[in-house]
Amino acid sequence: MTERAIELHWGMQNVVVGLPEQLRACMAIPKHSEPLKNVEKAILSALSSSTGTSLQAVSKGATRVLIIVSDRTRVTGVKQYLPPLVRFLTDCGIREEGIEILVANGTHSRSGRERLGEFLSAGIVEKFRVSEHDCTDDASHFHAGRTTRGTEVYLNKKVAEADLLILTGSIGFHYFAGFRGGRKSILPGVAAFSSISANHRLTIQGEKGFHPLCKNASLDGNPVHEDMLESLEMIPTSFLFNTIVNENREILDVFAGDPVKAHLEGCDKFRQEAEVPIDEKADCAVVSCGGYPKDSTLIQSHKAVENVSSALKEGGSMVVLARCEDGIGSDTLLSWFAEKGPAQVRRRLASHYTLHGHTALSMMEKARLFRIYLVSDLSDEVVRSAGFFPVRSAEEAFREMLDGKTADVSTLVFPEGSETLAVEGR
């Protein structure tokens, strides 16, 4: 018998989850503002009265404009904001043939023209020059400079060829850079693999493990964030356009202007809305990453596990709905799980850092603190190698979790685990 049924995102579909009566459940939902009623009007208004600088001013005299957009793994509202953004540029005197779009893939695989048409729109792909960044193509990069922390910054050559860069994307929590958006369009967005690795390596403090300030919602003193910020000083004139988007892919707010000031403004707004206060940690958490693309791979899905972990008692259970229809998300992740525990992974990372090693470490640490059930399309072998427990449904996890228990189980339900951060005692 169930007390209630809830509908949660899983991949590209919704599933109904029956919560047993024994689960004393509360919903953990961000208090976002209502979706913009007139998206185009709001975008044009933000572009006209932006923070710290104006698009009219920075575009004056420009003939080659490069718009950097996030790849398909990010929900940004790009189909909605690109047309009015382009129109605003042409109204400022930029010719359409002088506008180019670069997809900031970071280390992710390229989409290909058909999928570009799906997430950017076929009209945009047909009308403008659109290319995808490849972090492994050394011939396509130039040396932009060196940060004070020693990161040699190599960027896509198209960055140097432009008179004006427009950095677009969405703002949300990031488990070691603090927040998404802003400077991440450049590093890691359009950077070389070596530069991305050097930057991400700053998450690790030798054998001590994670740097204490490399975490969600943390910017001040965060070495990864500060290293990324320095990359902005190495590029041509730039302008920021970032969004906040809800679970239904509706744009809630837009931020435009100086890449640092406007991004910080957006981060403050997102934090106010997406941090959920809780009185105490729960025995159980039921988590949806938010559907595709937030649960497209194991690596993407892990971000929800990281966010929700702050709301769970040590030894508690986490039931994660993450379809992972695009697989693991890395060719190297599984090799880290073969190590004999987190301590050995920390030693290996200290001596020979590789990308996603810190993600594996985070997963291993969470698997030791909590019992994590994963509802996915991944093989049982892969799920078990990460230290998680494979189940075919949330209900199967509940049956196993509650077997032999009679007391009520305090439970938090996160419909948008990737975009929600529980904060105890607020």
Buried (B, 14 or more C-beta within 10 A) or exposed (E): EBEEEBEBBBBEEEBEBBBBEBBBBBEBBBEBEEBBEEBEEBBBEBBEEBBBBBBBEBBEEBEBBBBBBBBBBBBBBBBBBBBBBBBBBEEBEBEEEBBBBBBBBBBBEBBEEEEBBBBBBEEBBEBBEBBBBBBEEEEBBBEBBEBEBEBEBBBBBBBBEBBBBBBBBBBBBBBBBBBBBBBBBBBBBBBBBBBBBBBBBBBBBEEEBBBEBBBBBBBEEBBBBBBBBBBBEBBBBBBBBBBBBBBEBBBBBBBBBBBBBBBBBBBEBBBEBBBBEBEEBBBBBBBBBBBBBBBBBBBBBBBBBBBBBBBBBEEBBBBBBBBBBBBBBBEEBBBBBEBEEBEBBBEBBBEEBBBBBBBBBBBBBBBEBBBBBBBBEBEBEBBBBBBBBBBEBBBBBBEBBBEEEEEEBBBBBBBBBBBBBBEEEE
